[in-house]
């Protein structure tokens, strides 16, 4: 996908070894992030995130649904990711399907926890409206506009931003449903403090880097995505790429990811609140 | 966009004062805005907005033909893919890629753009046009064509002329320019026109529902004016873009 000459490959690899990457970053530095909220008016919550050249949109739609009989007190969340052909001709037709599925399943694992929904990043109990009868169905959808590496982190960050805005509109739709008797009139904003972010550490040579670009990703031997919430708890793990990783390195990576996530969450939170203030002001 | 709600007689699409549901005059376009260069990876890209309809187009090429069997020896191969984001419509519908509607629109866009690209200048190459609908509120076809024109121009692909497109309908005995989703769903006729504004040639014409000859003539005149207005705007965007490029180059 990326055409790199041998010289360029050496340059990128050598840079990573010396802790100075080709765009001037260090191994554990992110590219500049910018967040825009409320980009899709049809959705209950939406955000667009740009991380360097990577550009993704995520939307959340809330619908009234019926909970499954196995978990009558829980809402349902579905996550899907779509890789648009505009991002790269490779995604044309069914070409993007494999990557889309890989990303959405990884995201699902990171945000939704196990089958029972226990330990999920999103608190499914809070989506319950009336036990066994009515619950909220959340549809989280991601769309990749421009791919330049590190899609998973970007999408993970986005689902994080999308969610808090859901219930702003949720109150309206709730009132349209005649049998739903909403007693609390004020907005129930979702508790997003426990929604995790996804940090991917890509292993190139002996070292691992954060927020890899497309060129750097073409070098990756393996990558581990860790989803961590603001309390520092690990919510999910995904290993991607073919090469094996030493078990001790995995633990090392997790602790590094935890350290990085603290900064990342802080930066993201400030970006989101700035974007929301911007939206409210305009 | 694709689900037509049955004709509802009780809705008045034109108020006694002659204003439409969204406050426009019958011969008024929605607010249009365009921006070049939304996708850094592409050779040329553009965002085009018509009211609440928003599409992104990206152009890759001219480049080597990917599927060798499709190569044409005396002209370029033009391909197009149209896709709709799941969240683009009011109610959530999951659409698979490559359903009949999007295949048809892809074909329409491809044929329309092929008419203006100087394909003979780039033999044995391939040009890919991808359009992605982010918000659908009627007139996605026209918006896609306008976005594709801008993206092609931004990619520096030789063209005979721009193609601009616009739609119009006929409701309550009045021709209405640039229908939105509600007006489009009314079940009345919908005429979509694509023209080469300088050469004054029609490259795309689609109409549904029946329409008397006289009414069609007035609709056609209105929609031609609409296309010209869009063309003026697109030209101004391109001129501004070229100025920016000039500035950056320090000429």
Interface residues (C-beta under 8 A of the other chain):
Chain A: X40 X41 X42 X43 X46 X53 X55 X57 X59 X61 X63 X80 X82 X84 X85 X86 X87 X88 X89 X92 X93 X94 X97 X139 X141 X143 X145 X146 X147 X148
Chain B: X38 X39 X40 X41 X42 X45 X52 X56 X57 X58 X60 X66 X81 X83 X85 X86 X87 X88 X89 X90 X92 X97 X98 X128 X130 X131 X132 X134 X135
